[in-house]
Structures are given as C-alpha cells and as structure tokens.
Amino acid sequence: MLPRIAALVVGCLGVVLGLTAGPVSAPVSATDVDTRPNIMLITTDDQATTDLRFMPFTRRLLGGNGVTFDDTIAPNPLCCPARATIMTGQLSHNNGVWNNVGAHGGYQALRETGARTLPVWLQRAGYQTTFVGKFLNGYGKHDRREVPPGWDSWNGSVGPGVYDYFGTTINHDGTLVDYSGQYQATVFQDIVEQRINAGVDSGEPFFIWQSNLAPHGACWPKEHGCRWGPAMSAPRDADKRSNLSLDARRNPSFNERVVRDKPLHMRELRPWGPQRIARTTEQHRARVRSLLAVDRNVRDTVRLLEERGELDNTLIIFTSDNGFMLGQHRRTGKVLPYPSSLQIPLLMRGPGIPHGELRHQSTALVDIAPTIAAAAAAEPMLVQDGRSLLPLARGESKRGYGAVAIETGAFKRYQDGWLYQGVRTPRWTYVQYPQSREFELYDRRADPYALTNLAYRPTHRDVRAALHDKLERLRRCQGKACRTVSGAVPRPLRSRAPVHPDELGSIGDARRVVTITAGNWRTGQGTLVGWHRSGRSWRIVRGPLSVLLGQHGLVGPGVRRHESGETPVGTFQASTAFGRLPDPGAALPYRRIDRNDYWPMDRHSPRTYNVFQPRKPANARWPQDRYERLWQHRFRYPHAVVMDYNLGERVTYSPLREQRVADLPADLQQGSFILHAGDRLGEHGWVSMRPKQVIWLARWLRPGTPVVVGTPHYLRRNL
C-alpha cells in the first residue's frame, strides 16, 4: 500500500503542476489510472456552516483528518444554480442557470451544456461515474426516465417524491423504483456503498456524487402541489435534540432591529414575534435531526473505504449548495447576499492533504469542479471560472480570492434579469440591485453580521467606487478574469460624526435628525451633528459641534446657571439627554415592559424600559412595586439613552390599546422620557430627536454655542 500511496502523491503533484502550467491536452492513458485517486463528493441541501457542530463524525473524519475551509461561499446561494456551478465550474452568468425556475432557471437551462459538464470530463478520463440523490431542480419534469450525459450509474430522485423523506422515487439508469416507507438518506447510502464496492472490484478509479436532501424542508404530496414542512429525521433520531435552542438567536442579526438601511424587500419584513420564533426553533431541531443520518453515512463511507483499502487513495469533499438563514435579518431561507446565506461548509481529505488544518483564504463553490478535474487529471470541456483547491489544501499555495462575483436571478416581484449582482472581497461585500436601483455595502471586518449598510455613507464613497469598478470587471467575466481581480480597496475616510443616522433605531422615517455621540461618557467631550436625508442618503447640515458631557442638561443661551457657572438650573422644554450610566447616583424608577408591551419606535427590543401606563387614566400613578430601581442593577445596563423629553401635554386616545396615551410612553407627572438599555450601542452612545425638535435645535444652534448633555437623573430632577 505504501509504495502505491507514494506514487499516487507524486503523480497527483505532477497533475496539479501540469494544470497550473496549462490545460491538459488529452485524457490520461490507461497506465496512469492506478495513480489517480477515487473521488467522492458529498453534498447537503441548505446546510448552514453552524450546523457542522451537530455532525461529529464529519468533523472528525473529514476535518480532523483533512482540511477545513472556513471562508467558502456559494456565489449564487440557491439550490439549482449552486448545483449547476458544481457541474460546470462556472458562475451563473456563464452557465446560464440563474434561478430554480423561469427562462434562466432549472435543469432545462443547463441542457445545452449538459454534454460538456463534470461527469463527462471524468468519464472521458477513465473514471466510473455515479450520481445518487437530488439533482438540479426541474429534473424529471418532462421525462422521469431521462439519464443525463456522463453518468455510468444514474440514481437520481424524481418527482413527486424528491422532497419526501419517506416517499422517494429513484430513476436507476432509466428504471423507476418507488421507495415509499424507506428513509431517503438510508436508501442513498445503500446505493453509494454498492457503487464503492463495484468501483473497487473493477480496479478503475471512481467518482461518486452523493447529493443529500437534508436538511432541506420536506414536501408532502397532495392533490395540487405539496404541503411544505420541516425536514424529517430517520426513525431512530425522531426524539433527539428535542430541547435544542435556536442557534441563530445568538447571531446579532437575528430578528434584525433596524432594517431601514436595507433594500425595499427587506424593509417590508415585519419583526418576528414569539410564535414565529417558536416555529423556527422547531424547524431548527428538525434540520439538525435530519443531518444526524447524513453524519452517520459519512462515517460508514469512510469505514467502508478503509475496509476495502481505498481510504488513503480517495479524495473526499463535503460541502453544501448554499447556507441558510433561520431568523437572521428577519428571514428564513437563502438567496440573499448576507453571511448566513452565502457561507457554506467545505471539508476535504485525501492524498497529500494534511490533517486537522484550517484554511482561512477566500474560496467558493465554483472551485469544486476544477478541483475534481485536477485530482482526476481530466480536461474540462468548459472554460473554468474557478480554480483547483488542491494546492491550497496541501499548503503549496496561500492565495485565495481577491474578489469573487456573487449574483442571484430575479424572483417574485421582478420576473427577469438579476435580483442582485455584487462582489465579495476578504473584507468587503458590495451588492447592486438593478431592478430597484439600491445598493448594499458591508465591512465584514467591523461588521461581520451585515447589520450596517455603508453604501450611502459619504465616508465610504471611495470604497464603493472601487468595488463598483471590480463588479464591472466581474459582471460578465469568464475564466481567468473571474479569479484574478484584486481585493485591494482604499480605506474609508475618517468620519467626522461617529454615529450615522442609519445606526439609530428610534428615528422612524424622520428626514432630519440630530445625533449627539461620544466614545466615553467620562471624557466629558462629545460631538453634535445635524443630518438631513435625501432619498437613501444622509448629508450633514449642521456641525459637527463640540458638546460637554457630565452632570449637565442640554442648555442654550440665556439659561440661568449656578454661581459655579457649570450646572444649569433650567433648559428648553424640548430636551434630550444622552449618556453612559455606570451609576446614575439616584433611585430612578422605571417600569419594566413585558414581551407584548412596546414603545412606538422599537417593537422588538426586550431590554427597553419606559413608564408607559396601559389602561389607566393619563394622570394615574404607578404603584411602587411596579418600578425597577435602575441604580440597583447598574452592571446589567451598561449603556442608557433618554430620548424625546416632553411635559406630557401630547396625550391622545389609542383605539389599539383602548386607553389614553402620550404620543410617546410617558411618566406624565414629570414629563416623559424613554430609556433604552443594552448592548446595541457598542462603543458609542447615541441619541436621536424628532423632526420638530430638530427644527428648533437647528434654529437655536450657532457656532460657539455651549451645548451640554447630562444624565437622566439630572433631567428628572431639574426639568
């Protein structure tokens, strides 16, 4: 065995070097067959990278005995386009499969190039080729017995049971077999093991693609279409992970609080309530249970290869077609250009690949086909947009993508063209929506969860321009041009205003906003900026002006002061306070709202406090036991903002709540204010104001005007 392994490594290295130097001129001769590895591609459907933690066999046997790529994306994060990319080694704009359906969607969109795809290359190079599982969307719709080109053993699932975990029908080389009552992953694995044994017995190298359905949702057939539900598990796993929490809730983008900086189709999404979260939690548990069978199948495959003496002679690649969102950005699904949707798991073990190492370079699903072709010494029959990952996996190269194209075909409201096209570098993600003419720009180094869209920031104008130029080069790129675009981008300008209005969660649709920001309350220094919004962009119309921070209120000219000249004794009626409050220094009463009681500008935050009075007259007092003394929990609430001070005069009747309420939640005895406490503020505090207050403040402010911002305790005591 050892001499064969040595010959195999030397042979594969020669193949890789040969492919690097130029294309292979002809298939490998029969005498070279024994030096080439068997190849197994194992894919899942809609698996998030975080789901790998529930697959211990896969992580240990493939990642622990191979290489894990931790920055791999699906350039088109959708089922059919992703599989087309695997089949062709081309991006969607080159292989013609943009979507699951439509003129540029489904299996039909790939039929013109079907005779020049990956299995044909391998077949011509002397490999036995096998497909098992789910193929491209729409396969079998017109001919359930069709066998696509290039497959020596075809075992593709066909409708109506493609998404039925216990009702699969498989086309075995033109013969349909109904597997009703049998679990789909078990059926697939039985076929895979038969083909491994057949391949070993033949003495020829083999390629097997095991395309699993899990953890995709299940479709139960009915008279018209199907009834969609969560993934289904093998019977032995039905009761497992029943108390599993929803991992996505740990992601800061879960049920994203501020979406007004996102495109229209995101701004239309409503925040999730408890029922939606509960359903998604059950969906997550079902997905995890379905992956347990896939994990065991990986174990059994590795075990069989080892028993047959072929494990060290087999390249095994494990990946998914796309990622999946479970509440991130208020969405369930994929398609969108956000990390949870784009990022996919990728693990690889095989000859010459070291054990237990990570690769942080940027890679993509478009690299799978050229990697397999390189390992098999097969000549691609299509121009390859991706590149072989073998040099990177073996440590012979340290180069990932500088910039890679991301793109998805239009759907729903836009019937043709692209939903978006964009570019992703190791640091930046930039996206254009041609139909709605909107843009997104995220700095993943500072904002790895894509919370803050920087596309409309003046400070990022040069960044956006540079990424736009890269996108123009990648939009219609082919071959080498798709993988040689540099990731270099100019640095953003230093911001004159630390907090941009898009970061605030309390301004609604206001067009004029004043922000008062500071990095640290104790420094006593802050910055005030007045903003005006035109369309999607904000411009500075006042400031930046320095403000003093401390035991002070917001004051203007002519306000009477103490003899010390530091502490004002009065303020204007419209006042706003800002601060970091490690210790307010007084027993400040706030009532804690429950999960169904919100203040108007933030209908989700579970850490919002106010003094709203449900079902009580406007002048009622709250019992003392309904208050929480903030100062007793000063370490629980490290940041605080008091906004929109008023004297309780704007009281109206709310038909929704069947009571009289202030325009803002109010303590009507001493004026109203809202305290937002929690982690959202990060290193910067912030405050926002309503348009009428902005008008007043802009009229009042003049260069050199002393502005002082103080603590809630001071305002409650002095206003």
QUIWOTA-V489189 format. One record per pair of residues at least 4 apart in sequence whose ideal C-beta (glycine too) atoms are under 8 Angstrom apart, sorted by the first residue. I is the first residue (numbers start at 1). GAP is how many residues later the second one is. If there is no record, write none. Layout:
{{I	GAP} {I	GAP}}
//
This chain:
{{1	4} {1	308} {1	311} {2	4} {3	4} {4	4} {4	30} {4	309} {5	4} {5	307} {5	308} {5	346} {6	4} {7	4} {7	27} {7	28} {8	4} {8	27} {8	28} {8	29} {8	305} {8	343} {9	4} {9	342} {9	343} {10	4} {10	25} {11	4} {11	21} {11	24} {11	25} {12	4} {12	23} {12	24} {12	25} {12	339} {12	340} {12	363} {12	378} {13	4} {13	339} {14	4} {15	4} {15	21} {15	359} {15	360} {15	362} {16	4} {16	358} {16	372} {16	374} {16	375} {16	380} {17	4} {18	4} {18	6} {18	359} {19	4} {19	5} {19	354} {19	355} {19	369} {20	371} {23	356} {23	357} {24	353} {24	354} {24	355} {25	354} {26	353} {27	97} {27	98} {27	99} {27	350} {27	351} {27	352} {28	4} {28	5} {28	8} {28	97} {28	98} {28	349} {28	350} {30	96} {32	4} {32	345} {33	93} {33	171} {33	172} {34	169} {36	169} {36	339} {36	340} {36	341} {37	168} {37	276} {37	277} {37	278} {37	313} {37	314} {37	338} {37	339} {38	161} {38	167} {38	168} {38	169} {38	170} {38	267} {38	272} {38	275} {38	276} {38	277} {39	83} {39	88} {39	166} {39	167} {39	168} {39	169} {39	275} {39	276} {39	278} {39	333} {39	336} {39	337} {40	167} {40	168} {40	169} {40	170} {40	261} {40	274} {40	275} {40	276} {40	277} {41	45} {41	166} {41	167} {41	168} {41	169} {41	276} {41	278} {41	327} {41	331} {42	168} {42	170} {42	252} {42	255} {42	256} {42	259} {42	274} {42	275} {42	276} {42	277} {43	43} {43	166} {43	167} {43	168} {43	169} {43	275} {43	276} {43	277} {43	278} {44	168} {44	170} {44	171} {44	247} {44	250} {44	275} {44	276} {44	277} {45	34} {45	89} {45	166} {45	167} {45	168} {45	169} {45	170} {45	171} {45	275} {45	276} {46	33} {46	169} {46	170} {46	171} {46	241} {46	274} {46	275} {46	276} {46	277} {46	278} {46	288} {47	4} {47	5} {47	167} {47	168} {47	244} {47	273} {47	276} {47	277} {47	297} {47	298} {48	275} {48	276} {48	277} {48	278} {48	292} {48	295} {49	21} {49	274} {49	294} {49	295} {49	296} {50	197} {50	198} {51	4} {51	164} {51	236} {51	237} {51	240} {51	294} {52	6} {52	7} {52	293} {53	6} {54	187} {54	234} {54	237} {54	238} {54	241} {55	4} {55	236} {55	237} {55	239} {55	240} {55	243} {56	4} {56	239} {57	4} {57	238} {57	239} {57	241} {57	242} {57	245} {58	4} {58	5} {58	236} {58	237} {58	240} {58	260} {58	289} {59	4} {59	5} {59	288} {60	4} {60	5} {61	4} {61	237} {61	238} {61	241} {61	288} {62	4} {62	236} {62	240} {62	254} {62	256} {62	285} {62	286} {62	287} {63	4} {63	5} {63	284} {63	293} {64	291} {64	292} {65	284} {65	290} {65	291} {66	250} {66	281} {66	282} {66	283} {66	284} {66	287} {66	288} {66	289} {66	290} {66	327} {67	280} {67	281} {67	282} {67	286} {67	287} {67	290} {67	291} {67	292} {67	326} {68	278} {68	279} {68	289} {68	290} {68	291} {69	277} {69	278} {69	279} {69	289} {69	290} {69	292} {69	294} {69	320} {70	288} {70	289} {70	290} {71	272} {71	289} {71	290} {71	291} {71	292} {71	329} {71	355} {72	247} {72	271} {72	272} {72	273} {72	274} {72	291} {72	292} {72	293} {73	4} {73	269} {73	270} {73	271} {73	289} {73	290} {73	291} {73	292} {73	331} {73	333} {73	351} {74	4} {74	8} {74	11} {74	246} {74	247} {74	248} {74	249} {74	268} {74	270} {74	290} {74	291} {75	10} {75	16} {75	17} {75	289} {75	290} {75	291} {75	329} {75	330} {75	331} {75	332} {76	5} {76	6} {76	9} {76	15} {76	16} {76	22} {76	330} {76	331} {76	332} {76	333} {77	5} {77	245} {77	246} {77	257} {77	258} {77	259} {77	260} {77	264} {77	265} {77	331} {78	4} {78	21} {78	22} {78	243} {78	244} {78	256} {78	257} {78	330} {78	331} {79	4} {79	21} {79	58} {79	137} {79	242} {79	243} {80	4} {80	17} {80	19} {80	20} {80	25} {80	26} {80	27} {80	56} {80	57} {80	58} {81	4} {81	11} {81	16} {81	17} {81	18} {81	19} {81	24} {81	327} {81	328} {82	4} {82	239} {82	240} {82	283} {83	4} {83	52} {83	53} {83	128} {83	238} {84	4} {84	6} {84	8} {84	11} {84	12} {84	13} {84	25} {84	26} {84	52} {85	4} {85	5} {85	6} {85	7} {85	10} {85	12} {85	280} {85	281} {85	283} {85	284} {86	32} {86	235} {86	279} {86	282} {86	283} {87	8} {87	23} {87	30} {87	31} {87	32} {87	49} {87	282} {88	6} {88	7} {88	22} {88	25} {88	29} {88	30} {88	281} {88	294} {89	29} {89	277} {89	278} {89	279} {89	280} {89	281} {89	284} {89	291} {89	293} {89	295} {89	296} {89	297} {90	4} {90	5} {90	276} {90	292} {90	293} {90	294} {90	295} {90	296} {91	4} {91	275} {91	294} {91	314} {91	316} {91	386} {91	391} {92	4} {92	5} {92	6} {92	315} {92	316} {92	317} {93	5} {93	312} {93	314} {93	382} {93	383} {94	289} {94	291} {94	384} {95	15} {95	18} {95	287} {96	8} {96	13} {96	14} {96	16} {96	17} {97	7} {97	8} {97	9} {97	12} {97	13} {97	39} {98	4} {98	6} {98	7} {98	11} {98	309} {98	310} {98	311} {98	320} {99	5} {99	6} {99	7} {99	309} {99	310} {99	311} {99	312} {100	5} {100	6} {100	37} {100	38} {101	4} {101	5} {101	36} {101	37} {102	4} {102	307} {102	309} {102	313} {102	314} {103	6} {103	313} {104	5} {104	305} {105	4} {105	32} {105	33} {105	304} {106	30} {106	31} {106	32} {106	35} {107	4} {107	28} {107	29} {107	30} {107	31} {107	32} {107	34} {108	30} {110	4} {110	7} {110	26} {113	4} {113	269} {114	34} {114	35} {115	5} {115	34} {115	35} {116	4} {116	265} {116	266} {117	4} {117	32} {117	33} {117	264} {117	265} {118	4} {118	32} {118	251} {118	254} {118	255} {119	4} {119	10} {119	12} {119	29} {119	30} {119	31} {119	32} {119	88} {119	90} {120	4} {120	29} {120	30} {120	261} {121	4} {121	29} {121	252} {121	255} {121	257} {121	258} {121	259} {121	260} {122	5} {122	7} {122	28} {122	85} {122	250} {122	251} {122	254} {122	256} {123	4} {123	6} {123	27} {123	28} {123	29} {124	254} {124	255} {125	251} {125	252} {125	253} {125	254} {126	78} {126	79} {127	77} {127	78} {127	79} {127	80} {127	249} {127	251} {128	24} {128	25} {128	67} {128	70} {128	71} {128	74} {128	76} {128	77} {128	78} {128	79} {129	21} {129	22} {129	23} {129	24} {129	77} {129	78} {129	79} {130	21} {130	22} {130	23} {130	24} {130	25} {130	61} {130	62} {130	65} {130	69} {130	76} {130	77} {130	78} {130	79} {131	4} {131	17} {131	20} {131	22} {131	23} {131	24} {131	25} {131	77} {131	78} {131	80} {132	23} {132	24} {132	56} {132	59} {132	60} {132	63} {132	76} {132	77} {132	78} {132	79} {133	22} {133	23} {133	24} {133	55} {133	76} {133	77} {133	78} {133	79} {133	80} {134	22} {134	23} {134	28} {134	77} {134	78} {134	79} {135	4} {135	5} {135	13} {135	21} {135	22} {135	76} {139	7} {139	9} {139	17} {139	19} {140	4} {140	6} {140	16} {140	18} {140	19} {140	22} {140	31} {141	18} {142	4} {144	14} {144	15} {144	25} {144	27} {144	32} {145	26} {145	29} {145	30} {145	31} {146	25} {147	4} {147	7} {147	24} {147	26} {147	27} {148	6} {148	8} {153	20} {153	42} {153	45} {154	17} {154	18} {154	19} {154	20} {155	15} {155	16} {155	17} {155	18} {155	33} {155	36} {156	14} {156	15} {157	4} {157	5} {157	11} {157	12} {157	13} {157	14} {157	27} {157	56} {158	4} {158	11} {158	12} {158	13} {158	18} {159	10} {160	4} {160	7} {160	9} {160	61} {160	66} {161	6} {161	7} {161	8} {161	17} {161	18} {161	19} {161	60} {162	6} {162	51} {162	57} {163	50} {163	53} {163	54} {163	55} {163	56} {163	63} {164	4} {164	20} {164	54} {164	55} {164	56} {164	57} {165	18} {165	19} {165	20} {165	48} {165	49} {165	53} {165	66} {165	67} {165	125} {166	14} {166	15} {166	16} {166	17} {166	18} {166	66} {167	12} {167	13} {167	14} {167	54} {168	11} {168	12} {168	14} {168	16} {168	19} {169	7} {169	8} {169	9} {169	10} {170	6} {170	7} {170	9} {170	17} {170	21} {171	4} {171	5} {172	4} {172	5} {179	5} {179	8} {182	4} {182	5} {183	4} {183	51} {183	52} {183	110} {184	4} {184	29} {185	4} {185	27} {185	28} {185	29} {185	49} {185	105} {185	108} {185	109} {185	112} {186	4} {186	48} {186	107} {187	4} {188	4} {188	22} {188	24} {188	109} {189	4} {189	21} {189	108} {189	111} {189	112} {190	4} {191	4} {192	4} {192	16} {192	18} {192	105} {192	109} {193	4} {193	107} {193	108} {193	111} {194	4} {195	4} {195	11} {195	13} {196	4} {196	10} {196	12} {196	105} {196	108} {196	109} {196	112} {196	114} {197	4} {197	107} {197	111} {198	4} {198	8} {199	5} {199	6} {199	7} {199	9} {200	6} {200	108} {200	109} {200	110} {202	4} {205	171} {207	165} {207	169} {210	87} {210	91} {212	82} {212	85} {213	18} {213	77} {214	17} {214	73} {214	76} {214	77} {214	79} {214	80} {215	16} {215	71} {215	72} {215	73} {215	75} {215	76} {215	109} {216	15} {217	11} {217	12} {217	13} {217	14} {217	66} {218	10} {218	11} {218	12} {218	13} {218	14} {219	7} {219	8} {219	9} {219	10} {220	6} {220	7} {220	9} {221	5} {222	4} {222	5} {230	52} {230	53} {230	56} {230	57} {231	52} {231	55} {231	56} {231	58} {231	59} {232	54} {232	58} {233	4} {233	5} {233	7} {233	53} {233	56} {233	57} {233	59} {233	60} {234	4} {234	55} {234	56} {234	58} {234	59} {237	52} {237	53} {237	55} {237	56} {238	51} {240	49} {240	52} {241	44} {241	47} {241	48} {242	43} {244	37} {244	40} {244	41} {244	44} {245	4} {245	36} {246	31} {246	34} {246	35} {246	38} {246	80} {246	81} {247	4} {247	37} {247	79} {248	6} {248	32} {248	36} {248	77} {248	78} {248	79} {248	80} {248	92} {249	5} {249	28} {249	78} {250	4} {251	76} {251	77} {251	89} {251	198} {252	197} {252	199} {253	75} {253	76} {253	85} {253	87} {253	196} {253	197} {253	198} {254	73} {254	74} {255	16} {255	17} {255	22} {255	72} {255	75} {255	349} {256	6} {256	72} {256	73} {256	74} {256	195} {257	14} {257	248} {257	345} {257	347} {257	348} {257	423} {258	193} {258	244} {258	245} {258	246} {258	247} {259	7} {259	8} {259	10} {259	70} {259	71} {260	7} {260	242} {260	249} {261	191} {261	192} {261	195} {261	241} {262	4} {262	5} {262	67} {262	178} {262	191} {263	4} {263	170} {263	173} {263	175} {263	177} {264	4} {264	172} {264	174} {265	4} {265	148} {265	171} {266	63} {266	64} {266	65} {269	60} {269	61} {269	62} {270	60} {271	59} {271	332} {271	333} {272	4} {272	5} {272	8} {272	55} {272	58} {272	332} {273	4} {274	4} {274	321} {275	4} {276	4} {276	51} {277	4} {277	50} {278	4} {279	4} {280	4} {280	46} {280	47} {280	52} {281	4} {282	4} {283	4} {283	43} {283	49} {284	4} {284	42} {285	4} {286	4} {287	4} {287	37} {288	4} {290	4} {291	4} {292	4} {293	4} {294	4} {295	4} {296	4} {297	4} {298	4} {298	20} {299	4} {300	4} {301	4} {301	15} {302	4} {302	9} {302	14} {303	4} {304	4} {305	5} {305	6} {305	9} {306	4} {306	5} {309	4} {310	4} {312	39} {313	38} {314	36} {315	33} {315	34} {315	35} {315	36} {315	38} {315	57} {315	60} {316	32} {316	33} {316	34} {317	29} {317	30} {317	31} {317	51} {317	54} {317	55} {318	27} {318	28} {318	29} {318	30} {319	25} {319	26} {319	27} {319	28} {319	46} {319	49} {320	24} {320	25} {321	23} {321	44} {322	12} {322	13} {322	19} {322	20} {322	22} {323	11} {323	16} {323	17} {323	18} {323	19} {323	20} {323	21} {324	9} {324	10} {324	16} {324	17} {325	4} {325	6} {325	7} {325	8} {325	9} {325	11} {325	13} {325	15} {325	16} {326	6} {326	14} {327	4} {327	5} {328	10} {328	12} {328	121} {329	7} {329	9} {329	11} {329	121} {331	5} {333	8} {334	7} {335	6} {335	73} {335	76} {335	84} {336	5} {336	72} {337	4} {337	5} {337	69} {337	71} {337	83} {337	85} {337	87} {337	92} {337	94} {337	103} {338	4} {338	112} {339	4} {339	105} {339	109} {339	110} {339	111} {342	64} {342	82} {344	21} {346	17} {348	5} {348	41} {348	45} {349	4} {349	6} {350	25} {352	38} {352	42} {353	37} {353	40} {353	41} {354	40} {354	41} {357	38} {359	4} {359	33} {359	34} {359	41} {360	40} {361	31} {361	37} {361	38} {361	39} {361	40} {362	38} {362	39} {362	40} {362	42} {362	62} {362	63} {362	64} {362	125} {363	4} {363	26} {363	29} {363	37} {363	38} {364	22} {364	37} {364	40} {366	19} {366	20} {366	38} {366	116} {367	4} {367	19} {367	20} {367	21} {367	22} {368	4} {368	18} {369	4} {369	11} {369	15} {369	17} {370	4} {370	10} {370	14} {370	16} {370	17} {370	18} {371	4} {371	15} {371	17} {371	18} {371	19} {372	4} {372	6} {373	5} {373	6} {373	7} {373	11} {373	15} {374	14} {374	16} {375	13} {375	15} {380	4} {383	95} {383	96} {384	95} {385	92} {385	93} {385	94} {385	97} {385	98} {386	96} {386	97} {387	96} {389	4} {390	4} {390	6} {391	5} {391	6} {392	4} {392	5} {392	6} {392	7} {392	8} {400	26} {401	23} {401	24} {401	25} {401	82} {401	86} {402	23} {402	24} {402	82} {402	83} {402	84} {402	85} {402	86} {403	20} {403	21} {403	22} {403	67} {403	71} {403	82} {403	83} {403	84} {404	19} {404	20} {404	70} {404	78} {404	79} {405	16} {405	17} {405	18} {405	66} {405	69} {405	70} {405	72} {405	77} {406	14} {406	15} {406	16} {406	17} {406	18} {406	23} {406	25} {407	11} {407	13} {407	14} {407	15} {408	10} {408	11} {408	12} {409	8} {409	9} {409	10} {410	4} {410	5} {410	6} {410	7} {410	8} {410	9} {410	25} {411	8} {413	22} {414	5} {414	21} {414	22} {417	17} {417	18} {418	16} {418	17} {419	14} {419	16} {420	11} {420	12} {420	13} {420	14} {421	10} {421	11} {421	13} {421	50} {421	54} {422	7} {422	8} {422	9} {422	10} {422	18} {422	49} {423	5} {423	6} {423	7} {423	44} {423	47} {423	48} {423	51} {423	62} {424	4} {424	5} {424	6} {425	4} {425	42} {425	45} {425	62} {425	64} {426	61} {427	16} {427	17} {427	18} {427	60} {427	62} {428	13} {428	14} {428	15} {428	16} {428	35} {428	39} {428	61} {429	11} {429	12} {429	13} {429	15} {429	21} {430	9} {430	10} {430	11} {430	25} {430	34} {430	37} {430	38} {430	40} {430	41} {431	8} {431	9} {431	10} {432	6} {432	7} {432	36} {432	39} {433	4} {433	5} {433	6} {433	7} {438	98} {439	14} {439	16} {439	17} {439	25} {440	10} {440	13} {440	15} {441	12} {441	13} {441	14} {441	19} {441	22} {441	23} {441	26} {442	5} {442	8} {442	10} {442	11} {442	12} {443	4} {443	11} {443	49} {444	4} {444	6} {447	4} {447	5} {452	48} {452	50} {452	51} {453	49} {454	5} {454	6} {454	9} {454	10} {454	38} {455	5} {455	9} {456	46} {456	80} {456	81} {456	82} {457	4} {457	35} {457	38} {457	43} {457	45} {458	35} {458	81} {459	33} {459	34} {459	35} {459	36} {460	4} {460	32} {460	33} {461	4} {461	32} {462	4} {462	28} {462	30} {462	31} {463	4} {463	26} {463	27} {463	28} {463	29} {464	4} {465	4} {466	4} {466	22} {466	23} {466	24} {467	4} {467	22} {468	4} {469	4} {470	4} {470	15} {470	16} {471	4} {473	4} {473	8} {473	12} {474	7} {474	8} {474	11} {477	4} {477	5} {477	8} {478	4} {480	4} {481	4} {495	5} {496	31} {496	33} {496	44} {496	48} {497	18} {497	20} {497	30} {497	32} {497	34} {497	43} {497	46} {497	47} {498	19} {498	20} {498	21} {498	29} {498	186} {499	4} {499	5} {499	16} {499	18} {499	185} {499	187} {500	15} {500	38} {501	6} {501	12} {501	14} {501	30} {501	32} {501	37} {501	187} {502	36} {503	183} {504	9} {504	11} {504	182} {504	184} {505	96} {505	97} {505	100} {505	171} {505	175} {506	95} {506	96} {506	137} {506	168} {506	170} {506	182} {507	6} {507	94} {507	181} {508	93} {510	23} {510	178} {510	180} {510	181} {510	184} {511	21} {511	22} {511	23} {511	180} {512	18} {512	19} {512	20} {512	21} {512	29} {512	179} {512	182} {512	183} {512	186} {513	17} {513	18} {513	20} {513	25} {513	175} {513	176} {513	181} {514	14} {514	15} {514	16} {514	17} {514	28} {514	62} {514	173} {514	174} {514	175} {514	179} {514	180} {514	183} {514	184} {515	13} {515	14} {515	16} {515	171} {515	172} {515	173} {516	10} {516	11} {516	12} {516	31} {516	60} {516	62} {516	170} {516	171} {516	193} {517	9} {517	10} {517	12} {517	167} {517	168} {517	169} {517	170} {518	5} {518	7} {518	8} {518	9} {518	29} {518	31} {518	60} {518	166} {518	167} {519	4} {519	164} {519	165} {520	60} {521	28} {521	58} {521	59} {521	60} {521	164} {522	58} {523	26} {524	24} {524	25} {524	26} {525	21} {525	22} {525	23} {525	24} {526	20} {526	21} {526	22} {526	23} {526	52} {526	183} {527	16} {527	17} {527	18} {527	19} {527	20} {528	14} {528	15} {528	16} {528	17} {528	18} {528	19} {528	173} {528	179} {529	11} {529	13} {529	14} {529	15} {529	16} {530	10} {530	11} {530	12} {530	13} {530	164} {530	167} {530	168} {530	171} {531	7} {531	8} {531	9} {531	10} {532	6} {532	7} {532	9} {533	4} {533	5} {534	4} {534	5} {540	4} {541	157} {542	156} {542	159} {543	158} {545	156} {545	158} {545	160} {545	162} {546	161} {547	160} {547	161} {547	162} {548	4} {548	158} {548	159} {548	160} {548	161} {549	29} {549	30} {549	159} {549	160} {549	161} {550	158} {550	160} {551	16} {551	159} {551	160} {551	163} {552	14} {552	15} {552	16} {552	156} {552	157} {552	158} {552	162} {553	15} {553	18} {553	22} {553	24} {553	155} {553	156} {553	157} {553	161} {553	162} {553	165} {553	166} {554	17} {554	18} {554	21} {554	22} {554	23} {554	153} {554	154} {554	155} {554	156} {555	4} {555	13} {555	15} {555	16} {555	17} {555	151} {555	152} {555	153} {556	15} {556	16} {556	144} {556	149} {557	143} {557	148} {559	9} {559	10} {559	11} {559	12} {560	8} {560	9} {560	10} {561	4} {561	5} {561	6} {561	7} {561	8} {562	4} {562	5} {562	6} {562	7} {568	140} {568	150} {569	149} {570	148} {570	149} {571	4} {571	144} {571	147} {571	148} {572	124} {572	128} {573	73} {573	74} {574	71} {574	72} {574	118} {574	119} {574	122} {574	123} {575	70} {575	140} {575	144} {576	66} {576	67} {576	68} {576	69} {576	111} {576	113} {576	117} {576	133} {577	64} {577	65} {577	66} {577	68} {577	96} {577	110} {577	132} {577	133} {577	134} {577	135} {577	137} {577	138} {578	63} {578	64} {578	107} {578	108} {578	109} {578	131} {579	61} {579	62} {579	63} {579	106} {579	130} {579	131} {579	132} {579	133} {580	58} {580	59} {580	60} {580	105} {581	49} {581	53} {581	56} {581	58} {581	59} {581	130} {581	131} {582	52} {582	56} {583	48} {583	51} {584	4} {584	46} {584	47} {584	50} {584	56} {584	127} {584	128} {584	129} {585	46} {585	126} {585	128} {586	45} {586	127} {586	131} {587	42} {587	44} {587	45} {588	41} {588	42} {588	43} {588	124} {588	125} {588	128} {589	22} {589	33} {589	35} {589	38} {589	39} {589	40} {590	19} {590	20} {590	21} {590	37} {590	38} {590	40} {590	85} {591	18} {591	19} {591	20} {591	21} {591	31} {591	35} {591	36} {591	37} {592	17} {592	36} {593	4} {593	5} {593	6} {593	15} {593	16} {593	17} {593	19} {595	11} {597	15} {597	17} {598	4} {598	5} {598	6} {598	10} {599	9} {599	11} {599	13} {599	65} {599	66} {599	75} {600	64} {600	65} {601	73} {602	6} {602	74} {605	71} {605	73} {605	75} {607	30} {607	69} {607	70} {607	71} {608	66} {608	67} {608	68} {608	69} {608	70} {609	19} {609	21} {609	65} {609	66} {609	67} {609	68} {610	55} {610	64} {610	65} {611	11} {611	54} {611	55} {611	56} {611	61} {612	49} {612	53} {612	54} {613	5} {613	7} {613	9} {613	46} {613	48} {613	53} {613	55} {614	43} {614	45} {615	42} {615	43} {615	44} {616	4} {616	43} {617	43} {618	30} {618	33} {618	42} {618	43} {618	44} {618	50} {619	49} {619	50} {621	48} {622	4} {622	5} {628	4} {628	5} {629	4} {630	4} {630	7} {630	10} {630	45} {630	47} {633	4} {636	41} {637	40} {637	41} {638	39} {638	41} {639	38} {639	39} {639	40} {639	41} {639	42} {639	46} {640	35} {640	36} {640	37} {640	72} {641	33} {641	34} {641	35} {641	40} {641	44} {641	45} {641	46} {642	31} {642	32} {642	33} {642	45} {642	70} {642	73} {643	30} {643	31} {643	33} {643	44} {643	45} {643	46} {644	20} {644	28} {644	29} {644	30} {644	45} {644	46} {644	49} {645	26} {645	27} {645	28} {645	70} {645	74} {646	4} {646	16} {646	17} {646	18} {646	20} {646	25} {646	26} {647	24} {648	14} {648	18} {648	19} {648	20} {648	21} {648	23} {648	24} {650	12} {650	13} {650	14} {651	9} {651	10} {651	11} {651	12} {651	15} {651	17} {652	8} {652	9} {652	10} {652	11} {653	6} {653	7} {653	8} {654	4} {654	5} {654	6} {654	7} {657	4} {661	4} {661	5} {662	4} {662	6} {662	10} {664	8} {664	10} {665	7} {665	9} {666	5} {666	6} {667	4} {667	5} {667	6} {668	4} {670	46} {670	49} {671	48} {673	39} {673	42} {673	43} {675	37} {676	4} {681	4} {681	5} {687	22} {689	4} {689	5} {689	8} {690	4} {691	4} {692	4} {693	4} {694	4} {695	4} {696	4} {697	4} {700	5} {701	4} {701	6} {710	4} {710	5} {711	4} {712	4} {713	4} {714	4} {715	4}}
//
